[in-house]
Amino acid sequence: MKIVISKSAKKALEQLDAPTKQRIKKGIYKLPDGDVKKLQGYTNAYRLRIGDYRILYDFSDKIEITNILPRGSAYKK
């Protein structure tokens, strides 16, 4: 499955410390396995939970990582 990472997700990933960055990268490349849940109110939106971070992504014919956020701000619209 093809995985595409958006510009904002890449920027957020680069700002993290090295161990967290490695855990998130490992989790992204194991998608769609892991602690994944469908987001309510969206058609193809899902989240991957890795520690205190949430990786938000769309899943259709490819996996598109839209954002990487801390838990507290991940679900605010």
C-alpha positions in Angstrom: 0.0 0.0 0.0 1.3 3.4 -0.9 1.8 5.9 1.9 1.9 9.6 1.2 2.9 12.1 4.0 1.6 15.7 3.7 3.9 18.7 4.1 2.4 19.7 7.5 2.9 16.1 8.8 6.5 16.1 7.7 7.1 19.4 9.4 5.5 18.1 12.6 7.6 14.9 12.5 10.8 16.8 12.1 10.2 18.8 15.2 10.0 15.7 17.5 12.8 14.2 19.5 14.6 11.2 17.9 13.1 8.3 19.9 9.6 9.6 19.4 10.2 10.2 15.7 11.5 6.6 15.3 8.4 5.2 17.0 6.1 7.2 14.8 7.9 6.3 11.6 7.7 2.6 12.6 4.0 2.9 13.3 3.3 4.7 10.0 5.0 2.0 7.9 3.0 -0.7 9.7 -0.3 0.8 8.8 -3.2 -0.2 8.7 -2.1 -2.4 11.7 -1.8 -0.9 15.2 -4.1 1.0 17.4 -6.3 2.4 14.6 -9.8 3.8 15.0 -12.1 5.4 12.4 -12.9 9.1 13.2 -16.6 9.8 13.7 -18.1 12.4 11.3 -15.7 11.7 8.5 -15.9 9.3 5.6 -12.4 7.9 5.2 -10.6 9.5 8.2 -8.7 7.4 10.8 -6.3 7.9 13.6 -3.3 5.9 14.8 -2.3 6.2 18.4 1.3 6.1 19.3 2.0 7.1 22.9 0.8 10.7 23.4 0.7 11.4 19.7 -2.1 10.9 17.1 -1.4 10.3 13.5 -4.4 11.4 11.4 -4.8 9.9 8.0 -7.2 9.2 5.1 -7.5 5.7 3.8 -8.9 5.0 0.3 -6.8 3.6 -2.5 -3.7 5.0 -0.7 -2.8 6.0 2.9 -2.4 9.8 3.1 -1.0 11.0 6.5 -2.6 14.4 7.0 -1.2 15.4 10.4 0.8 14.3 13.5 -0.4 16.0 16.7 -0.2 15.7 20.4 -3.3 14.0 21.9 -4.8 17.1 23.4 -5.0 19.1 20.1 -5.6 16.2 17.7 -9.4 16.2 17.7 -10.2 19.9 17.8 -11.9 21.2 14.7 
